[in-house]
Amino acid sequence: MLRRLVLLLPLMASSALAAAPQPDTITDGVSHALAQQRSGRVSGLHYALHYSLVPKADITHGHESLQFQLSDARTPLLLDFRDGSIEHMQVNGHAVQVAIEHGHIALEPAWLRAGRNVVETDFSAHVATAQKAITRYIDHDDGAEYLYTLFVPMDASMAFPAFDQPDLKASFQLQLTAPATWTVISNTAAETTQAVDADQKLTVFNPTRPISTYLFAFAAGPFKRVHDVPGLPGLYVRQSKAREAAQVAPQIQQLAANGMHYMSGYFAQPFPFPKYDMVLIPGFAFGGMEHAGATFLREESVLFRSAPTAMDLRKREILVLHELAHQWFGDYTTMRWFDDLWLKEGFAQYIAYQTLASLHPDAQIWRYFYATIKPAAYAIDQTQGTTAIYQDIPNLADAKSAYGSIVYNKAPGVLKQLAYVLGNHGLVFRDGLRLYLARHPYGTAEWSDLIAALEKVSGRRLDDWATAWIRQRGMPQVQAQWSCSDGRLDQLSLSQHDVLGTSARWPIATRVLLGYADGRSREIRADFASASAELPLARGTACPAYVYPNAGDEAYGLFMLDPTSRHFLTSHIGGIRDPFLQAMQWDALWQAVRHAEFAPRDYVELNLQALPRQRDELLLHSLLEQSVIALHSYMGPLTSAALSAQLQQLAAQQIQNAPDQDLRIDWFRLLPEVSDQDAGRTLIHQLLDGRRQVPGVELRQQDRWRLVTALQAYADPQAAATFAAEAQHDSSDFGKEYAYIAKAAVPQAGNKQWYFNDYTRNPGRPEDWISSSLTAFNYWNQSTLTAGYLQPALAELDTIKRHREIFFLLAWLNAFIGGQHSPQAQALVHDYLAHATLAPDLQRKILEIVDPLDRAVHIQQRYPTP
């Protein structure tokens, strides 16, 4: 959309408009070519910004003084600004006429000069509850208003004119005029605060150190700082949650302080910014966002609205440490372009686990890493929609699609292998990270810079390793081949092939476990990069009962069980005493199900035998999740109903009798998924009205609404009355959101149509309300009813990509495609892929998400059940 604003200096304006680039030379977004051209010309950036924040206003007025050095003033220079308007602009002291075209303002050569330039701008930017870079949240509990920013990957240019690319770092100095009762938080501490009048104050913040535009941020509203203790990071929360936040603040702040101390030593680089605050944002689009010196955390990820388990607490610790690690990997040293997104996200994830393992050496953190990181990575990397870790991003308008399991899960998994390959218990890897950061202080870098640092400290070539693991998509599928004679191994080899069917190969370093029926085991290291490799050290050893090719989870890849090993483990897996090893064997059996090598019915029946004895929460959580997928996606309705009834009956027993509270909570969370029959719904009613309890567990807000949502989805005769009673009991701010989610599950055609219209036509609906309700809309038992929305949902993808936050697109596709399990739905999606005109990143996302549907149809055909 073109906005032309006639301002001052008419003589200068006429020549400027004549010289302005034509529309076909300026494109939406920030192309890589534009970014490279600007980074070669622009340096020494400083933004001085002032915003006037007015309660309930749809726009905010601002003033910007932008200073920069320009090496070449002979051609126009594009400044990014979209979604707002310009009231006045001066370039080097002269008022100019400008046009906003495709999200850019062309600064003409006649206005510019080689050397120092100053651009002064009066502008306005939008504020809204959704789809804007400055977001408003209204707390319906007390009517308080909160504003916050979220600029990643290129939304800073929705809030102020900017060179909105990560490698043009700048110093920011912010001034905010806001209501006197509001607290304002930004990247740095306030330098001065003074009254403007009886109702307003002006806060001037200290200048930042050099940061990228997407890392600049502010939040404003009646936030309260809780547990304010010198030496600990600050923690801010909305005023209605201050008492609740004060209860958990000490442990969150101490964790961050301990993590800061550890990382400062690990990186040999002190904390790189003057202060560190954490701000809890309700309904935040991400788990957290690592603004330099002021991390924003999703409030619900810290203040639990359901009874938490040890896994939930661990997940919160990882979140806090992940965002903290970004202060070095992402903020201090930033990827040059979003094709290297893994340089911040993958490293922050890996370092979070590394830090937690150091802080809690007896807590089996690397086993938790395996359980929470590897399955998601392997699931995505087996799809035709997967990408390399290094992703080609031609335009920042496409950068949202780079976020996902490849950078958050695969990258840390590969880094764990790299630390193993480099040896010396990870110290070589650590020293390489130290050198990498030391070479790029407050600067930008790319993956080759990291590899160069690691090569320097290790003294070994890593280009082949990096090319395979960073530039190559997919992963190896690895399996052992072995044979015995006279009770001894006479041959053991490993083979690899690309899960995507190409001829690609990877360098692999792993430990092969030989397991014996009496519980003994032996490990043999294997390093190979060829299609197959013999392990001569194994020859002549005692014949094992099974072989597993990735003991200790050092390597990355799909490690499958050979038929002999799988046959043994299906009847002896309960005898494996090492919980980490047992978890990996269960996952290997599950991969056999996903590859149609093991019947899903047999797998669930095996689970039903093992589950009552399971005392490990990590493994229990995984087995229950896999059982639900098998029941809902891979089996016919009669078989699914019979096994689901058994699982529901087992859950009813275990929520009462499981010896550990965490286990009882996990069994309770299973109930909504398996309670479509009378007995399950009766139990749900009893839990809601207090006739039954989960011993030692008080059901919280989200727990109760999950049960209410299930009753809605299963069309229980008392569902409407139960919903009305819960809505009356919980009229809180989040109670309203949960009520919206629950009603999305009502299996009526008119209700589904109303919700889909609301999703696509109501710009005022908070984005987290929509994303949280998508699964309820597509409840597992309603695929026939919701199948008609699959095509319209696909038609919305381009709009979603342009206007929604990063993870919304994945949630949308996972709900609408993931809610289907039929050959008809499969055919529809693939027909859409074949005939729709799609950007490459959208095509990849659909291919990624349709893979589970493809597998479901294949498994149903391979193992048909009534």
Disulfide bonds with the S-S distance in Angstrom:
Cys484-Cys543 2.07
